[in-house]
């Protein structure tokens, strides 16, 4: 009976570890998506700012 309890405990521990890993991966994916969206927004703002410069200076935002 002791061995079956150890196997059950190990099974529950493994399932818990897998759940925690899946949650961590989902959070990392969401963080990466958010970072990509922020970078795209920043690029668009810089591009718009470069197009509105009217004093004769050019800002190279693609370098």
ZIHU-V351541 format. One record per backbone hydrogen bond with DSSP energy under -1.0 kcal/mol. NH is the residue of the N-H (numbers start at 1). CO is the residue of the C=O. If there is no record, write none. Layout:
((NH | CO) (NH | CO))
This chain:
((5 | 1) (6 | 2) (7 | 3) (8 | 4) (9 | 5) (10 | 6) (11 | 7) (12 | 8) (13 | 9) (14 | 10) (15 | 11) (16 | 12) (17 | 13) (18 | 14) (19 | 15) (20 | 16) (21 | 17) (22 | 18) (23 | 19) (24 | 20) (25 | 21) (26 | 22) (27 | 23) (28 | 24) (29 | 25) (30 | 26) (31 | 27) (32 | 28) (33 | 29) (34 | 30) (35 | 31) (36 | 32) (37 | 33) (38 | 34) (39 | 35) (40 | 36) (41 | 37) (42 | 38) (43 | 39) (44 | 40) (45 | 41) (46 | 42) (47 | 43) (48 | 44) (49 | 45) (50 | 46) (51 | 47) (52 | 48) (61 | 59))
